[in-house]
Structure formats: C-alpha cells, structure tokens
Amino acid sequence: MLLRHTTDKVKERKALTVNPAKTCQPIGAMYAALGIHGCLPHSHGSQGCCSYHRSALTKHYKEPVMASTSSFTEGSSVFGGQANLMTAIENIFAIYEPEIIAVHSTCLSETIGDDLGQIVAKARDEGKVPFGKHIIQASTPSYVGSHVTGYANMLEGIVRYFPEKTDEKKRQINLLAGWVEPSDMRELKRLAGLLKVKSVLLPDTSDVLDTPMTGSYEMYPKGGTTIPDMISMGDSMKTIGLGDWGTRKAAVMLDNKCKVPFEIVDIPVGLRATDRFIQALAKAGKVSIPDSLTDERGRLVDVITDMHQYLYGKRVAIYGDPDNIIPLIEFLTDMDMKPVYIVSGTPGKNFDKRIEEILSERVPEAKYKNGPQADMLLMHQWIKQEPVDLIIGNTYGKYISRDENIPFVRMGFPILDRVGHSYFPTVGYMGGIRILEKILGAIMDYQDATSPEESFELTM
Ligand code: SF4
C-alpha cells in the first residue's frame, strides 16, 4: 500500500492537495438534478468530465445514471461551446424527451468563459425549447468548491426557475434536502407524514436512484419532485433547509423571489439534530409531535444507554461533507465518543465555528480543518501522530484503515465497495440506530478479531 509511507510530520501546505476529501462540483449538480422528475442532467464540457461524473454516481448508487454532454472538441475549447449546446438542446428534446434539461458547466466551459444563462436564453429565443419543456442551469466550476457546492448551485438554479408566488397561500412546508441518500429522502417524507405536515421535498432522489427491478428500463423513473410541486413551493408557508452548505443559497433565493420565510437546520443525523428538525417541522406546520415519534426517539436513547460501555471514550477520525459530519460529530459526543480528527475538503467559513461549538468543552484536544488542504493525507498524518479507535468516512478511508489496522465505518459519498446506503437511512431516530449498529459492529468485530483467547467473549 502506498500510504504505508505516510509520515507523522505535518508540513504547512498552501497549494498542494493529496488525496482530497471531496470531489468535483458537477457531480453534485448532477445528483440534485436527478431528484427532479423527468429531468436529464446535461454536462456542458468534454465527454471525459461527463463520463467521470456519471460513473461516480453509478458506482455509489449501483443504478445507471443518465446524463448528456456538450461533447467539447478542440474547436469548441477555442471558439466557445455555444454551438455545441444549442445542437445538444435540440437533439436531447427530440431524442430523449425529458421534461427538463438541467445544464451545469465544467472547468473547461467556465475557463473559456461560456455564459450558460445567455446560451440558454438564445436557445429559447430561437425556438429550440419545445412548448411546456424547461431548461435550468447552474454554474459549477470545479476549481473552486466541491461536489457540495455544485449541489447547492443546482438547487439554487432549480428554485430560481420553478416556484411561483400566487395569491393563494398553501398549507405546506418546503423541505430543501441537503445531499443525503435516496433512503434518507424517503425517511424525511415518512417523518413529515408521521407529523401530518404536508411538505414538498426538493430534490427527491427516492424512486430515482433506488428503483426496483421490473424487467424494463425507465429513462425517467417515477420518483423526483414534480414540476407542479416545485411551482407550488412559492406559495408555501415556510422553507426548512437541511444543511447550511447544501441548502442556504436556495432558501435565500426562494425567500427573495417568493417571500417564503426560511429556517436552516442541520441534516437530522443523530439525536439532537433530529430533535431540532422535528421541532422545526412541528412548529412550522403548527402540529404536535405524535407518540409514535416520541417512541422512536426513546428506542434510540435506549440503544445508546445499553451500549454506552462500548462507545465511551473511543477516539474517532471523521472526514466528509460539512452538512453530514457536523451533526454526526455532535451525535458522537452525545454518546461520549471523542471525534479527535476531522477534515472536510469542502470550504466554508462556518465550519470552524460549528465544530468549536460542539467540541471545545467536550473534546478540547480535537484537530479539525476544512478546505482544499484538509485532505486524507493530513488526517492520516494526525492518525500517525496518535492513533484512533475508529475511522468514519467514504470508501477512500479503507486504505488508512487497512494500513493502520483501525475499524472503519463507511458513511458519506462515495461508497464504492459496499451496499446498503441507498436502502437504509441514517437520518432520523431510526437512522441514528442504524449508525449506532454500524459503529458497534465495527468496534465489536475488531474486539473479536484481536482479543486474546482468555477474553474472547460469546456475549457482548
Ligand atoms: S474537476 Fe473539472 S475537468 Fe475534472 S472532471 Fe470535474 S469538471 Fe471535469
């Protein structure tokens, strides 16, 4: 393994990133667009970018991910990609018949200065967009930000285009999902249903990237937020955004455009973040919390209490996306675990503040960093300095886990070597139990594998 040569000496780096803890913007834009019903994501750039983005999503979700590309050649790279996109729009509507094309840019099209808004407007003016069909766009240059930024930019693009304000206020709440799995989107809808709050979830990749085997291929599966639902969001009572990084831009856009007030809460990962989400939703919908939800909460608290002895004091290294790992870190500290090393390749100035709020008193020794140089190398070096009991993050952590012989729980994007994330949620109280089960399984498997014979236990 190449990583065996990693040393514990951390050197200040200004430009170099080694094994980034993030991926590129258009992947997020593509994922957000797939959560709209009848939408075909379109990559304005070269075929290579589009292939990579599609394959990254396909490998994670184990579903075929469709997207089209402007298919830049040397000529378009020099003279601009307008002609390619105009032709692509005509061809896509004629051949693939989507309701919506969601165009995102790439490093190349951004570098040469293509203006997506201007090209799409020209396509409309020239009648290349059939009646009743739509094009949305987002700028997603991958030399800044991360896949989370791309997701947020596309979500903003969707909200800029669809919601409309009429005189008829609707008794419904907009739920803007941060980047979570299809299973989580399904769970968010179940939780809103338990509360009896009518909601519009945007985007919604359930029944898009977790479709059943039916024997026939559907280019546009039955899931995804529908156009009428997106239009109606302009008349909702309130917007709740799940995750500052993924949803704030869209929530602000919707407020500015349609005067729908918003509140941003964490993605409901773990006990307290789920409490905050449920309370926010109950308050916005003016409903009380049903006993069935209180029972779910109680079951999570019960598992934590039962298994606390295995969790107490365990040192954890975590990497991933801010909206996902911030509530997870809070959850770990609630179980008396110690998240000591934290990296996220996604930039954002609130990261340090949020982590500090959670950890400054309970885990003062924690090291954390976000942005381009907050990479897997840095996390490995910290682990070399003083080891941890557990690593939590996407598949790329398996190299460190193997080299250092540390238990590893896969969470985040991408997961390329396991299944389950599309089907078993990690949000909500039930999701909390799922996270606990994964953590305890990893810790106990390690104990079974490494304990001396005299302390090898049948019952744990
Ligand atoms: S980083 Fe840029 S060039 Fe590379 S795949 Fe992503 S968009 Fe394309």
Residues whose N, C-alpha, C, O or C-beta is under 5 A from the ligand:
A	BS01	SF4	C24 C49 Y52 T106 C107 S142
